[in-house]
Amino acid sequence: MKAEVFLPEDYVPADDEPFMNDRQIEYFRRKLIDWKEELLAGSRDTITGLQGNTRNIPDIADRASEETDRALELRTRDRQRKLVAKIDSALRRIDEGEYGYCEVTGDPISLKRLDARPIATMTLEAQERHERREKVHRDD
C-alpha cells in the first residue's frame, strides 16, 4: 500500500511541477471523493424526504404540483447517480495510473480543466472534436 501523501490545506496543482505527481493525484482523489460524498448525502436526503412525504393532498392542482416536484427531484438524482458512476470511473483511472490523460490522444489534460471538471476524460480539443462529430452525425 502507498504511503499517505501530505497535502497542505491551500495546495493547488501548478503547471510548474511534474504532471500527475503524488500531490496532484492526491489532490484530485480527495476532490473526487468529497464530491461523491456530497452527492450521496444529497441522495440520502431526497430518499428520506420522499419517504416522509407521502401525504394525501385533496386539491388536484396542489397534488399535481407536488408530483411534478417529486419527478424533477428524481430526475435530478438520476443525473447525480450517473455523475457518481463517472466519479467512480475517475477514481479507478487514478488507481490504474491513467488519470489526467486524454483517452483519445493520450495527451495530458490541462490542470485547469481537471480542476473545473475532475471527471474529464479528454483534452478540451479532443472533447470539442468529439462534440462536432456527434453534432454532424445527429444532423444527418
N, C-alpha and C positions, 0 to 999 in steps of 0.2 A: 504494500500500500504506500502511496506517495505521502511525503511529509506535508503538513499543512503549510500553506503559503501565507506569509504575513502581508496584509493589505492595509495600508493606512486608511483612515476614515475618508480622507479627501482625495484618495487616489483616482485618477482619471487616465485611461490609456493614452499614450502620446506616440506620435509618429517617429520620434527620435529614439525610440527603444526598439529592440528586436520584436518583430511581428509575432504575435501569439506566444509571447514568453509566459512563464508561470504566473506572473502577476496579472497579465491581461486575461489569461484563461480563467484565473480565479475570479477576477472582476466580473466577467461575463457569466460565469457559472452562478455566482451569487445573484446577479441581476435577474437571470432566468428563474432561479429558484424563488426569489422574492415575488416575482411577477406571477408565477404559478400559484404560490400560496395565497396571494391576494385574490386571484380568480376563483380558487377553490373555496375560499372563505365566503365570497360573494354568492357562489352556488349554494353553499350550505344555508345562507341567509334566505335565499329565494325558496329553497325547499321548505324550510321552516315556515316562511310566510305563506306559501301556498297551502301547506297542510293546515295551518291555523286559520285559513281564510275561506273556509267552505261554508259560508252562511247563505241562507235563502233570502234573496233580495226581491221583494214583491214588485217594485217598479221595473218595468221592462227596459226602459232606457238606462236606468242605473245598472241593471244586470248586464245589459249589452256592453256598457262602458267598462264594467269590471272584467268581463270576459275578454274584451279587447286588450285591456291592460295585462291580463294574465298571459294571453297569447304573445304579446310583444315581449314580455319578460322571458317567456320560454324560448322565443326565437333568439333573444339576446344571449341567454345561457347556452343555447346550442352553438352559436358562433364562438362563445368563450370556450366551450368544450373542444371545438376544433382548434382553437388557439392553444389550449393546454397540450393537445397532441403535437402541435408544431414546436412548443417549448420542450416537450419530452424528446422530440427528434433532435433539436439543437443540443440538448444535454447529452444525447447519445453521440453526436458528432464531436462534442468536447472529449468524451471518454475515448473515442476512436482516433483522436488527433486530427480530425478533418474540419473542425470548426474554424470559421473565418475565411475559408477558401471557397471560391465560386465552384458550384457543382457542374457548370458548363465549361468554363475556361481553365479552372484550376488556379486562377489568379487570386491574390489576397483581396478580400472585400474591405473597403475603407473602414477605418475605425469609427469615423463619424456615422457611417451608415449602420454599422453594427450597434453603436451606442443608441441610435434612434430606433432601430428595428433589429433587436438581437436574434430574431429568428430568421433573418435574411439568409438565403442560400445562394444568391447570385450577386455579382457586382452590379452596380447601377446600370452600366452599359449593357450587360447581358440581360438584365431584367427588362430594360427598355426594348431591346431587340425581340425578346420573348413576347412582350405585350403587343408590339407592332405585328408580329407574325400571327398572334392569336386574333387580333382585330381583322387582319386581312382574311383569315380563314372564316371568321364569323360573318364577314360581309359578303362572302361568296354566295 
